Amino acid sequence: MDFRRLRGYGRQSSFLDNLMILISRKIRYVYFFVMVFLWLNKNCHKKMTHDALLSLLAALVTNRFIKLFYFRPRPFVKRRVGILIPSKTDSSFPSKHTLLVFALSSTIYFYKRALGSFLLGLSLLTGVSRVWVGAHYPSDIFGSGMIGFFIGLILHKRSGTQS
């Protein structure tokens, strides 16, 4: 995924721009409703929802820790590219949006493959939307996705739960 190529698609289609803005801003609510549904579902693993919440906490701590020691200017600051939505000027890496959704999705994936696969797909789309709107570089998304996935994997291995 090349930054210039992906950004080149931006502003060519107002439908796609609006879709990416919607995903970038609102996809977190899908994850929230999934978590509420899983928590309230009596047939669901309470351990899974517990681990998913732990993965969110671990992702937030990891995000904060990395940003203490590493700063990368966001694309719209360094390259003067247009942005589709307002964004903070803090470090571009890691992408908190991407880190959180990958940590949550991967945790769920290790318990419920179908739902987790769907959520991982949404996570990838979330990452693409963050590049599309001009808030991150593709490498920010790739790195954040990998870190988020490994947070889910580590929590799964720590719990010793069989899939």
MONOR-V627435 format. One record per residue. N is the residue number from 1. RES is the residue in three letters. OMEGA is omega as a letter, one per 20 degrees, with the letter a starting at -180 (999 if undefined). NEAR is the number of other C-alpha atoms within 8 Angstrom. Layout:
# MONOR-V627435
n: {N | N}
res: {RES | RES}
omega: {OMEGA | OMEGA}
near: {NEAR | NEAR}
This chain:
# MONOR-V627435
n: {1 | 2 | 3 | 4 | 5 | 6 | 7 | 8 | 9 | 10 | 11 | 12 | 13 | 14 | 15 | 16 | 17 | 18 | 19 | 20 | 21 | 22 | 23 | 24 | 25 | 26 | 27 | 28 | 29 | 30 | 31 | 32 | 33 | 34 | 35 | 36 | 37 | 38 | 39 | 40 | 41 | 42 | 43 | 44 | 45 | 46 | 47 | 48 | 49 | 50 | 51 | 52 | 53 | 54 | 55 | 56 | 57 | 58 | 59 | 60 | 61 | 62 | 63 | 64 | 65 | 66 | 67 | 68 | 69 | 70 | 71 | 72 | 73 | 74 | 75 | 76 | 77 | 78 | 79 | 80 | 81 | 82 | 83 | 84 | 85 | 86 | 87 | 88 | 89 | 90 | 91 | 92 | 93 | 94 | 95 | 96 | 97 | 98 | 99 | 100 | 101 | 102 | 103 | 104 | 105 | 106 | 107 | 108 | 109 | 110 | 111 | 112 | 113 | 114 | 115 | 116 | 117 | 118 | 119 | 120 | 121 | 122 | 123 | 124 | 125 | 126 | 127 | 128 | 129 | 130 | 131 | 132 | 133 | 134 | 135 | 136 | 137 | 138 | 139 | 140 | 141 | 142 | 143 | 144 | 145 | 146 | 147 | 148 | 149 | 150 | 151 | 152 | 153 | 154 | 155 | 156 | 157 | 158 | 159 | 160 | 161 | 162 | 163}
res: {MET | ASP | PHE | ARG | ARG | LEU | ARG | GLY | TYR | GLY | ARG | GLN | SER | SER | PHE | LEU | ASP | ASN | LEU | MET | ILE | LEU | ILE | SER | ARG | LYS | ILE | ARG | TYR | VAL | TYR | PHE | PHE | VAL | MET | VAL | PHE | LEU | TRP | LEU | ASN | LYS | ASN | CYS | HIS | LYS | LYS | MET | THR | HIS | ASP | ALA | LEU | LEU | SER | LEU | LEU | ALA | ALA | LEU | VAL | THR | ASN | ARG | PHE | ILE | LYS | LEU | PHE | TYR | PHE | ARG | PRO | ARG | PRO | PHE | VAL | LYS | ARG | ARG | VAL | GLY | ILE | LEU | ILE | PRO | SER | LYS | THR | ASP | SER | SER | PHE | PRO | SER | LYS | HIS | THR | LEU | LEU | VAL | PHE | ALA | LEU | SER | SER | THR | ILE | TYR | PHE | TYR | LYS | ARG | ALA | LEU | GLY | SER | PHE | LEU | LEU | GLY | LEU | SER | LEU | LEU | THR | GLY | VAL | SER | ARG | VAL | TRP | VAL | GLY | ALA | HIS | TYR | PRO | SER | ASP | ILE | PHE | GLY | SER | GLY | MET | ILE | GLY | PHE | PHE | ILE | GLY | LEU | ILE | LEU | HIS | LYS | ARG | SER | GLY | THR | GLN | SER}
omega: {a | a | a | a | a | r | r | r | a | r | r | a | a | r | a | r | a | r | r | r | r | r | a | a | a | a | a | a | r | r | r | a | r | a | r | r | a | a | a | a | a | r | a | r | r | r | r | a | r | r | r | r | r | r | r | r | r | r | r | r | r | r | a | a | a | a | r | a | a | r | r | a | r | a | a | r | a | a | a | r | r | r | a | r | r | a | r | r | r | a | r | r | i | r | a | r | a | r | a | a | r | r | r | a | a | r | r | r | a | r | a | a | a | r | r | r | r | a | r | r | r | r | r | r | r | r | r | a | r | r | a | a | r | a | a | r | r | r | r | a | r | a | a | r | r | r | r | r | a | r | r | r | r | r | r | a | r | a | r | a | r | a | 999}
near: {5 | 6 | 9 | 6 | 8 | 11 | 11 | 8 | 9 | 11 | 7 | 7 | 8 | 7 | 6 | 8 | 14 | 8 | 8 | 12 | 12 | 9 | 11 | 11 | 7 | 8 | 10 | 8 | 7 | 8 | 10 | 8 | 8 | 8 | 9 | 8 | 8 | 11 | 10 | 6 | 7 | 5 | 4 | 8 | 7 | 8 | 6 | 11 | 12 | 8 | 11 | 13 | 9 | 9 | 15 | 11 | 8 | 9 | 13 | 10 | 8 | 8 | 12 | 8 | 8 | 9 | 11 | 7 | 6 | 8 | 10 | 7 | 10 | 13 | 13 | 11 | 9 | 7 | 6 | 7 | 8 | 6 | 9 | 8 | 6 | 5 | 5 | 4 | 8 | 7 | 11 | 15 | 11 | 13 | 12 | 9 | 8 | 15 | 15 | 13 | 13 | 16 | 19 | 14 | 15 | 14 | 19 | 14 | 13 | 11 | 10 | 9 | 9 | 7 | 9 | 15 | 10 | 8 | 10 | 13 | 8 | 8 | 12 | 10 | 9 | 13 | 12 | 10 | 12 | 13 | 15 | 13 | 15 | 14 | 13 | 13 | 12 | 11 | 6 | 12 | 16 | 8 | 9 | 15 | 14 | 9 | 10 | 17 | 13 | 9 | 13 | 16 | 11 | 8 | 12 | 12 | 8 | 6 | 6 | 6 | 6 | 4 | 5}
